[in-house]
């Protein structure tokens, strides 16, 4: 894959495992990004059931994952004239860890608030008050904070509770 990357700062979009990580053995998934995808590090993703590629957003029964590398990060792309792998990696929601990310809708988040897919592709938001009316992708641990680069970050535990269909 020929490089097309125009690099941005590596702290523009952030994801970090705060606890539960053991480095080489974290539960991850790796695949090529879907055609025309523009997601960034920290975005929520799913595997497209038709193409097997990773795409921003999610669905009722799609396993949620968080991008460790964005489409235009050096691990997945390269600057013009160079070559790279063309694959992105993601943390799978059923892994036992606490994460913080910059990719969430602005709101007031408290510990134990449930999280779901946002209307903005690649972001998460607070779930509705009624349990099991939408897919749950996480549970807030500490809420929001400001990281060392001055961005707003959200701390949560990833999880996957799909909507139960009654028909």
C-alpha positions in Angstrom: 0.0 0.0 0.0 1.6 3.3 -1.1 1.7 6.0 1.6 -0.8 8.9 1.6 -0.4 10.2 5.1 -0.1 13.9 6.1 0.8 13.5 9.7 -0.9 15.2 12.6 0.1 15.3 16.2 0.0 11.9 17.9 -2.0 13.4 20.8 -4.8 14.8 18.7 -6.8 11.7 19.3 -6.0 9.5 22.3 -6.8 6.0 23.7 -5.1 4.5 26.6 -5.6 1.4 28.7 -5.5 2.6 32.3 -5.7 -0.8 34.1 -6.0 -4.4 33.1 -3.5 -4.3 30.3 -0.7 -6.8 30.1 0.8 -5.5 26.9 1.6 -8.4 24.6 -1.5 -10.4 25.6 -4.3 -7.8 25.5 -7.5 -8.8 23.6 -7.1 -7.1 20.2 -8.5 -7.5 16.7 -6.6 -6.5 13.6 -8.1 -5.9 10.1 -7.9 -3.5 7.2 -10.1 -0.4 7.4 -13.2 -0.3 5.3 -13.2 1.7 2.0 -13.3 5.4 2.6 -13.1 5.1 6.4 -11.6 8.1 8.2 -11.7 7.0 11.9 -9.1 8.1 14.4 -7.4 6.5 17.4 -9.9 6.0 20.2 -12.9 5.6 17.9 -15.5 2.9 18.4 -15.5 0.4 15.6 -17.1 -2.8 14.3 -16.3 -5.6 11.8 -18.3 -5.2 8.7 -20.0 -8.6 8.3 -19.9 -8.4 4.5 -16.3 -7.3 3.9 -14.5 -8.2 7.2 -13.1 -4.7 7.4 -13.2 -2.3 10.3 -15.6 0.6 10.2 -16.5 3.5 12.6 -19.7 3.1 14.6 -21.6 0.0 15.4 -24.8 -1.9 15.3 -27.3 -3.8 17.5 -25.3 -7.1 17.4 -21.9 -5.9 16.3 -19.0 -6.5 18.8 -17.8 -3.0 19.9 -14.0 -2.3 19.6 -11.9 0.8 20.2 -9.3 1.8 17.6 -5.7 1.6 18.9 -4.6 3.0 15.5 -6.5 5.3 13.3 -6.7 5.0 9.5 -4.0 7.7 9.1 -1.7 6.7 11.9 1.8 5.5 10.9 1.1 1.9 11.9 -1.8 1.7 9.4 -0.7 4.2 6.7 2.5 6.0 5.8 3.8 9.3 4.5 3.9 9.9 0.8 6.5 7.6 -0.9 6.7 5.1 1.9 5.0 1.7 2.6 3.1 0.4 5.6 0.8 -2.5 6.6 -2.7 -1.2 5.8 -4.1 -2.8 8.9 -5.5 -1.2 12.1 -5.9 -2.7 15.5 -8.5 -2.3 18.1 -9.3 -3.3 21.8 -12.3 -5.7 21.9 -15.0 -4.6 24.3 -15.0 -7.9 26.2 -11.4 -7.4 27.4 -11.0 -6.8 31.1 -9.6 -3.3 31.2 -10.4 0.3 32.0 -9.9 2.7 29.1 -9.9 6.4 28.5 -10.6 8.0 25.1 -11.0 11.4 23.5 -13.8 10.1 21.2 -17.1 10.7 23.0 -20.0 13.2 22.8 -19.8 16.1 25.3 -22.1 15.5 28.2 -22.1 15.1 32.0 -20.8 11.6 32.8 -20.9 10.0 36.2 -19.6 6.6 37.4 -21.8 3.7 36.4 -23.5 5.6 33.5 -23.9 3.2 30.7 -22.5 4.0 27.2 -23.8 3.4 23.7 -23.0 4.3 20.1 -23.2 8.0 19.3 -24.9 9.5 16.3 -21.5 10.7 15.4 -19.6 7.8 13.7 -16.7 6.6 15.9 -17.9 8.2 19.1 -19.8 7.0 22.2 -22.4 8.7 24.4 -24.4 8.2 27.5 -27.1 5.5 27.0 -30.8 6.2 27.7 -32.1 5.6 31.2 -34.1 2.5 30.1 -31.8 -0.5 30.2 -31.7 -2.8 27.2 -33.3 -0.4 24.7 -30.0 0.2 23.0 -26.7 -1.7 22.7 -24.4 -1.1 25.8 -20.8 -0.7 24.9 -19.3 0.5 28.2 -19.8 1.6 31.8 -18.3 4.9 33.0 -15.6 4.4 35.7 -14.3 7.8 36.7 -16.1 10.1 34.3 -14.4 12.9 32.4 -11.1 14.6 33.0 -8.5 16.6 31.2 -5.3 14.8 30.0 -1.8 16.1 29.9 -2.4 17.6 26.4 -5.5 19.5 27.5 -8.1 17.3 25.9 -11.2 16.1 27.5 -11.1 12.3 28.1 -13.7 9.8 29.3 -12.8 6.9 31.6 -14.8 3.7 31.2 -14.9 -0.1 31.3 -15.7 -1.6 27.9 -18.5 -4.1 27.7 -21.0 -5.6 25.2 -24.7 -6.0 26.0 -26.7 -6.2 22.8 -30.3 -5.3 22.7 -32.6 -8.3 23.4 -35.1 -8.6 20.6 -38.5 -9.9 21.7 -39.8 -10.9 18.3 
